[in-house]
């Protein structure tokens, strides 16, 4: 546990009089390093929004450990919370609680991903509270957590399972882990869920959002990636792996997605961004709302702009 932190300043407000919105911009980091604030699909800030999690590394290889920092907006300053953290290995809960679960190297390991270690037993898991700035190591190892339930009881991660099939396809599994006991269960398996961007639905966390990268394969050179027939889709499952339900997005419905989406509150709907505008007959844009029961998606607002990451946890009926 670390309660006394050393803070240093790297940020400054920027003069951007040409900004049409009139918004004030701040440059948060300036060190000669790679600094990012992870995916926006899930909240990465304290409950009051005054502190933001930042992952920093001086190595472009994603499997090498880095460091988790916290940026305090009111202080204009950064502090180090956890060394040895993984760039893709920490997420927040779906309840804007400000609690992160962070994968960090353990047992003297120097890498974060090990092909012969499917559950990444070389990693420890830390509970990091951005509200109190306290860190606590949990008594079990785990792979890259993709999501944490709003209650902080369960987490999700995925990994390749089984042998490569004769047609070059690889099966992947979704694992659910109890964040108190460390018990892990394989709940779902498919050849279409590499990099599935897992997310629990907010509230009861009774459904899991899954991005399906369909028909990815190993080619003759042994490189895994999309084939000529590949498409990107979106579905959800119950937390026991049953009741798969597909969303009308990608494939025959719309241009390809960017690969970034999120639940809309506690509803059955999701917000999705596309690589190109879609016309639904009323609007044309790249930000879409989809629902299991709909025959087609709805464009949220007219815009020729390209949109990528976004987070939205509340209903959007009032957006016109």
Secondary structure by P-SEA (a helix, b strand, c coil): cccbbbbbbcbbbbbcccccccbbbbbcccccbbbbccccccccccccccbbbbbbbccccccbbbbbbbbbccccccccccccccccccccccccccbbbbbbbcccccccccccccccccbbbbbbbccccbbbbccccccccccccccccbbbbbbbcccccccbbbbbbbbbbcccccccccccccccccccccccccccccbbbbbbbcbbbbccccccccccccccccccccccccccccccccccccccccccccccccccbbbbbbcbbbbccccccccccccccccccccccccccccccccccccccccc
